[in-house]
Amino acid sequence: MMKRIIFFVLSFAVAAGAMACTNLIVGKKASADGSVMCSYNCDGFGFAGSLFYSPAGRHARGERVAIRGWGPQHEGRFVEQVEYTYNVVGLMNERQVTIVETTFDGRLELQNHDGLLDYFSLMRLALQRSATAREAIRCMAELVEEYGYNSSGESITVCDPEEAWIIEIIGKGEGRKGAVWVALRIPDDCISAHANLSRICLFPHEGECWDNGSIVKQRTKRVKEYKSLSSRHLQYIDQPQVECVYAADVIDFAREKGYFNGSEKEFSFRDAYCPIDFENVRYADARVWSFFRHHCPDMDEYLPYIEGHFDICDGLPLWVKPEAPLSLQDVQRDMRDHFEGTPLDMTADMTAGPWGMPIRPLPMHFRTTDGADLYRERPIATQQSGFTMTCQMRGWLPDDVGGVTWFNCDDADMVAYVPLYCCITQVPDCFRPENNPRNEFSFESAFWMNNWVANMVYPRYSMMIGDLRKAQQELEDYYFVDQDSVLATIKDMAPLDRRDYLNKKSIAYADRMMQRWDRLAKYLIVKYNDQVVKRVDENGDFQRWGYDTPGYGQQFIDAIVPATGERYRLNKVIERRER
């Protein structure tokens, strides 16, 4: 039988972009409508974001998937195909299974370049093969065991309409094919997050279970009663009482490498495989802290940890129970965070420039002329995002309409999230890879249209952000209101008719966004031309004549004399002239 080869191609650009990301996670009882939610900012300079798509298909025995990964080292290497693969849109499949990630690197000596699977290949294979989050975890564990893992440390969010999990994974170094990993189920009434730093510390071992946040011995020895199990018994992961799964050698391997020498009950995955320091906490866990802070009133007690005082506090909780349930709009707002209202607020001092700009240029470190080493904050929202998504999985609805990826390319703060249904088989033109070239501006590209607007707004942020927010809110309000109409329309449709309708809806939503952003870009260049602000009437139309000169923000004005001395002091110039 002829073997049909399916090419699984990932660009190096995506690899670079996925190195600094943020995931927010909401359990179904912590959400306002009972949905499981997660989010993803895929951050990295040098690549243009677009929407991945993989169609469903049935496959013949002996078919193989070519794994190209992020370089030529894996040419001609394959993974055995499965009988059926699911439709995948972005990072959600047709069964509402969603997988997103952040990279924590960890101990770089554990990267095995000879392993076949990088983390994005691993995630996408699991999406194509899994009907539940638990199946996806088992799939990824089995794939790395069989084919090897070549990325550095990863935190991976795995969700379906009922559950949310975190799995953390790192390789075993050159010549060691598998990986060590731990997966924990997030309680339904809690929220969690990760952002480029390992988050799993203690976890229950086989024969143990969680009890009010502590680990207690399980009396029965029957595997089916265990709350936690190792990869030796991975076949039992589908049993609902299982809430933790881990590689059988995750502790033994740490002992072998000299990363850990205590008792099993003291073992912390993070401390063994991704030791903390001020930099990785401030650049990474500070984002988690800021998210938690929006929804839990007592998070300031962890501020010493964010400021590097590990003798006072050495970590954040893996999950917290929010003060009130979160809506999808809450999660989208959280993805636009720059530490506003916290001691880390990026708009609150002279480094924000004349107009309160909440972004900063690279590098992360810089040095004064007298040799002082400085750093900049790293918020959730950042200019180098290739794409952003907030994913909603709703178990009370049919899968094809229950799973929605709210997606756009570029910085979450500067875009409108566009709803795309998990069953669609046509990617909107503006999100197609071929319409989002990395090195050429295109009016057909969501990435470049969004960047056109964002890069006008960034330098005069406080002056211009209101106009962007108005357009953003207008679009997202329309999308949210229209969801009720969609549900009413598809209620009595046959599955194929529903898919056709949802294809057209998703395309129409994306087209509406592109048209609105085109108008916004043209409006901004006219309104803010040459550093003044043209006046508008009550309808938002430009007046025939008249403009305002808003000038610098007060915090910047107050920083001028300390920085420049008498250089710009007007009364000194007048006194000199009078003399």
N, C-alpha and C positions, 0 to 999 in steps of 0.2 A: 504494500500500500504506500502510495506517495505521501510523504510527510509535508504538510503545509506549514510553513514557518510564519509565525506571527512576531513581528518586530516590536520590541518594547523599548522605545528610544527616549532617553532623557538627556537634556542638554546640560553642559557644564554651567550655563547661566543659572539654571534652576538650582543646581548644587550650591553655587555661591550665594544665591538669594535665601536659601533655607537655613543659613547658618546663624541667623539671629532673629528669632520669631517669638510670638506670644500666643498662648492658648488660654482662654477662659472657659470654664466648665460649670454647668448648672444641672443639678439633678432634677428629676421630674416633680418632686414635691417641694422643691425650692423655686420652681418657676410659677409664674402667675397663671398660666393656662394648662399646666400639667405636661408640657413638652420637655424633653431633654434638649439642652442647648450646648453648643460649644462654638468657639470662635478661633480664628487663625489670621494673624498678620504674617505674611511671608516676606521677610525683610532682607534686603541686600542690594547694594549698588551694582549697576552694570547689567541688569537684565530687565526686559520688558515683560510684565505679567500677562498671562492669558489663561484661558480655561481649558484644563485637560478634559478629554472625552474619550471613553472607550465603550464601544457598543457591546450589547449582550451577544452571546453566540454559543452554539453547540459545536463540540469539537470531536474529531475522530480519535480513536485509540492510536497512540504513538505520536500524536502532535506534540510539538515543543514550542516553547516561548524563548526567543533569543533575548538575552539580557545584555544590553549595551552599557548600562550604567552611565558613569560620568567620564569615561575615558576609554582608550583603545585596549586597556589591559584585559578586557573580558570578551574580545572578539571571538566569535565562534563557540560561545558557551551558552548553555540552554538549561531551562527548567521544564520539567514535564508538565504538559497542559492537563487541565481537568476537563471533565465531560461538559460542564456548563459554566460559563462566566457571565456575571451580572453586568448590566448597564451601569456605567460610572460617569457621573457628571461632576467635574471638579474633584472633590474628595468625599463624595457621598454616592452610594450605589442605590439601585432601584428598590432595595429592601430597607432603606433609610439608615444603613450602616455608614458611619462617618469616621474617618481616621485623619487626624492632624498631628502636628509635631512641633517640638523645639529641640535644638541641638545644645547639649551641655558639654560636649568634648570629653571632660573628665580626664582620665589618665591616658594620654595620647600614645603611650607605648603599647596600649591594648588594641590599637587599630591593626587589623590584618588585611593588608592590601591584596592578598590572594583569595580572600573570601569573595564569593560571587555577588552577593546581594548588598547593595547600599540601602539605606533606610527608605528612600522614596520608592525604589523598586519593590521593596518588601511591603510597604504600605499599599501600593497599587495592586500588587498581586493579591493581597489579602482582601481588598475591596472587591476585586473581581470574583473571589471565591467564597465569600462569607455572607450568610443570611442573618447573623447576629453578632454582637460585639464579642461574645465568648468564642464563637467560631473564628473570628478574626484573630483573637489572641492565640488560640491554639494553632491556627494556620501560620502565623508569623513565627511562633516558637519552633514548629516543625520544619519550616523552610530554612531557618538559619542553622538548625541542627544538621540538615541534609546538605545544604549548599554553601554554608559559610556566610559570614557577615563582615563587611569591609568598612563600615562607617565608624566614626567615633561615638561617644555616648549620646543617646537620644532619650528624650521623654516623649511618649506617644500617647495621645488621647484617642480612645476608642469608644464610640457611642452607638447606641441604637435607640429605638423609641421607648425602651424600658429602662436602660441602664447606661451609666458612664463609668469608664475605667481609665486608669493611668497605668501604662507599662513603661518601665525604664530598662534600657538595654545597653550593654557595652560589650565589645568583642573580647577576645582572649589573647590577642597579640599574634605576631607572625608565626605561622605554622600551626596555629590552633583554630580549627574550623568553626566551632560553635560560638556561643555567646552566653553571658550571664545576664539574668534579667529577673525582675519582680513585677507583677501586675496586681493592682489593688482596685476593688470596686468602690466607687465614691458613694457614700450614703445618699439616698434619694432626697433627703431634706437639706442637703449641703451644697455649697459651691466650692470649687477648687480652681487652681490655675498653675501653670508652669511657664517659665520664660528664660530658657538657656541656663538653667542650673538644676541639678538633680534635686528632687523634692521628697523622695521616699527614704525615710530613715529606718526606724524600727518597723517590723511587719510580723504578723503571726506565722509561726512555723507549723509544719504538718502536725496535726493532732492538737492544735490550739485554735482559739477563736478570739475575736474582738469582744470585749464586754465593757461598755461605758468608757471606751477609749483606752483600756488596758488590755493586756493579753492574759488569758486564763486557760488553764488546761481543760481540754475537752475530755469528758469521762469515757466516752465510748471509743473503741479502737477501730470501728468499722469506717472504711474510707468514705462511704457515702454520707456519713454524719459529719465529716470534717468541714470546718469553715475555711481551712487553708490546706493546700496540697502542693506537692512539688511536681516537677515535670515528669517524674516517674509514673504519676497517676493522672496525666493530663487528660485522659479520656473522660474523667469525671467532671471536667470543668462545666459541663452543661447543667449540672445539678444546682438548683437555685441557692442552696445554702453555702455554696463555695463562693467566698468573697476575696480570696487571695490565692495566687498561683505564682510559683517561682522556679527558676532553674535549680535542679537538684544539687548542683555543685556551687551555688552562688556564694556560700560561706567558705567552703573548702578551698575554692580557687583563690579567694581573698587571703586566706591563711597561707596558701602556697606561695603567693606573690609577696607576702610580707606586708600586706595592707591592713591586716587585722590579726590580733592575737588574744582576744578576750573570749568570754563565754558566748554561746549561741544567742542567748536572750539579750545580749548587749550589742549584737551586730546591727550596724546601720549601713544600708546600701550607699547612701550619699557619702558618709564619712570614709567608707572604704574606696569607692570608685570615683568620687568627685569631691575631694576635700575643699572646704570653703576658705575664701580669703575676702578681704574688704572689697576688692575689685569685682569678683563674680557675684557677691551679694548685692552690692550697690547697683551694678549694671543689670542684674537679672531679678533677684528676689524682690528688689524694690518695686518692680512692676506688679508682682503678685500682691505685695503689701498694699499698694495703692488701690488695686481692684477690691481687695477685702475691705479696705477702709471705707469705700463707698457704701458698703452694706452691713458692716459690723461696727458698732460704736466704740469698741474697746481696743481697736487695733493699734492705737498710739503706744500701747505698752510694749510693742515690738519695735519701736523706733530705735532703741539702742542697738538692736541687731542690724538694722539697715545702716546705722552709722559705724558699724564695725566693732562694737563693744561686746564681743562674744563671751566674755566672762560674765556678763549680765544676762544675755540671751543669745542662744546659739542656733535659732531657727524659727521659722513660721510654722503654724499648724498646716498639715497637708490639706485639710479642708475645714471649713467653718460653716456654721448655720447662720444664714442671713437674718437680719432683723425683720425683713419683709420679703415676700416672694419677688423674684425678678421677672420683668417682662423682656421680650426680645429687644424692645427699644432701649431698655436699661443696658443690656449687653452691648448694643451698638454704641451707646454713649460711652460706656467704659472703654471700648476699643479706641476712643478718641482722646484718651487721657494723657495729660502732660504734667501730672502731679499737681494740678491746680488745687489751691487751698491747703497744701501741705508744706512742711519745711523744705521740700524739694521742688517747689513750684518753679517752673522754668520761665514764667512770664514776670517774675516778681523782683528782678534786680537788673542792673545795667547790662548784663550779658545778653538780655533779651533785645537790646538795641532800642532805637527810638520808638518802635511801635509794638513792643511786647511780643516779639517773635518767639514761639515756643519750640523752635527747632534749633539745632546747632550743627555746624559743619564738622566733618571728621578732620583730624583724628580725635579719638577719645581722650588722648593725653596731649598736653602741650606744656611749654616751659616759658617762664618769664625771662627777660634779659638778665636778671640777677640770679637765675638758676633755680627758681622755685617751680616744682612740678605740680601741675594742676590737672584736673579732669573735668569732664562734662557729664551731666546726667543723661540717662538713657530711658526715655518714657515708653509707654505702650505704643502710642502713635508716633510715627517717625517718617521722615520724608523719603527714605529709601525703600519703602514697601513696594514689592512687585505687584502683589494683589492682597486683598483682604476679604474675609468671609465671616459671616455669622450663620451658623447652621441650626436648623430647627427640625426636630424629629417628633412626630405626633402619633402616638400609638392608637388613638381612637379613630383615626382616619385611614382610608386605604393608602397603601404605601406610595402610590404614584402621585398623590396630592399631599400626603402627610409629610413628606420630606422636602424641605425647601432650603436651598443654599442662597443666602442673600450675599451677593458677590459684586465686587468691582475691582478694577486695577488701580494701583497706587495707594497713597496714604489714606488710612481710614478716616482721619480727621477731615479730609478735603474732598471726599467722594460721597455720593449717595449709594446706599446699598440697594442692589437690584435683585428681586426674587426670581430664582430659577428652580424649577421643579425637578425632582430627582429622576423622573421617568423620561425626560426629554431626549430626543434623538437628533436634534438639530441645535448646534451651538450658535447663538446670536453672532452675526458677522463681526461686531465690534470686539468680541472676546476671543475670536479665532486666533491661533498662533500666527498664521500667515498674515493677518492684518495688524499685528503688533510687533513690527520689526524693532530690533534693539537700537539701531543706529540711523534711523530715518524717520522723521516726523511724518505722521499720516493722519488726515482728518477722519479716516475710517477706523482708527485705533482708539479704544477706550483708554488705554494706557497713556497715549500722547495727548488726547483731549483733556484728560484729568490733570496731567502734568502741566499742560498749557495754563490752565486756570490756577493750579496750586502755586506754580512758580511766579505768577503775578501777585498772588496774595501773600506769600511768605514774607517778603521784605517789608510790607506795610500791613502786617497781620491785624493789629487792633483796629486799623482804619477800614480794612476791606472785608474782614471775616464775616461781618453782618450780612453782606450781600450774598456771600457763598452760603451761609447758614439758611437764608431765606429760600434759595433754590433747592438746597439739600432737603430742608423740611417739607417744601412743597411736593417734591418727588416722593419722599418716603411716606408722607401722610397719604398721598394718593395710592401708593402700593398697599399700605396697610388696610386702608378702607376697602380697596378692591378685592381683598382676600375673601370677604364674605360673599361677594358676587361670584367669585370663582367657585367657591364651595357649593353655592346654590345652583350654579349652572351645570356642574359636572355630576350632580347628585344622582340623576337617573341615566347617565350616559354609559354605554358599553365601554370596556377598557380601551379598545383601540380608538374609539372616538374621543375618550378622555385624553389619551396621549396626544392626539392630533391637536386638540383644543389647547392643552398645556404647552405644547411646542409653540403654537402661535402666540399664546399669552406671554411666554418668556421672551420671545423675540420682540414683541410689541413693547414690553417693559424696557428692554435694553435700548430699543430705538428711541423711546421717549426720553431716556436719560441722555443719550447722545445729542438729541435735538436741544434739550434744555441747557446742556453744558456749552453747546455752540453759542446759544444766545447769551449765556452768562459771560463767556469769554469776551465776546464783542462788547457787551455792556460795560465790563470792567475796564477795558482799554480806553473806552470813551470817557467814562465817569472819572477815572483817576489819572487822566493824561497829564504829564508834566508836573507831577507832585502837587496838584491841587485837586479839589473835589467839586465837580460840577453839581449844581443844585438841581433837585428834582421836585416835582409837585406831588400832591397827595396821591396821585395815581402811579407814581414812580416814573413818570415821563420827564425828560430833561426840560428845564426851563430854557427859554430862548437865550437869556443872558444870566450871568451870575455864577460865582464859584466861591468856595470857602478855602481857607488856608489853615488846616488843622495844626500843623507844626508838630514838634516832638511831644511825646508823652512826658508827664511831670517827673517820673522817676529817672528818666534819661537826662532831662534838664538838670536835675539835682546832682547828677553824677559828673557834669561837665567841668565845674570848677575844681573838684578834687583831682580830676584827671588832667586838666590843662592849665591850672593855675589862673593867672591874670590874662591869659591870651585873648579871651572873648569878653572881658568885663567892660561894659559900655561906659560906665561912669569914669573909669580910669582914662579912657580915650578922650572923653569930653574935658576932663581936668587938664590933660596935657595940652589940648588945643587952646584952652583958655589962658594957660601960662604963656 
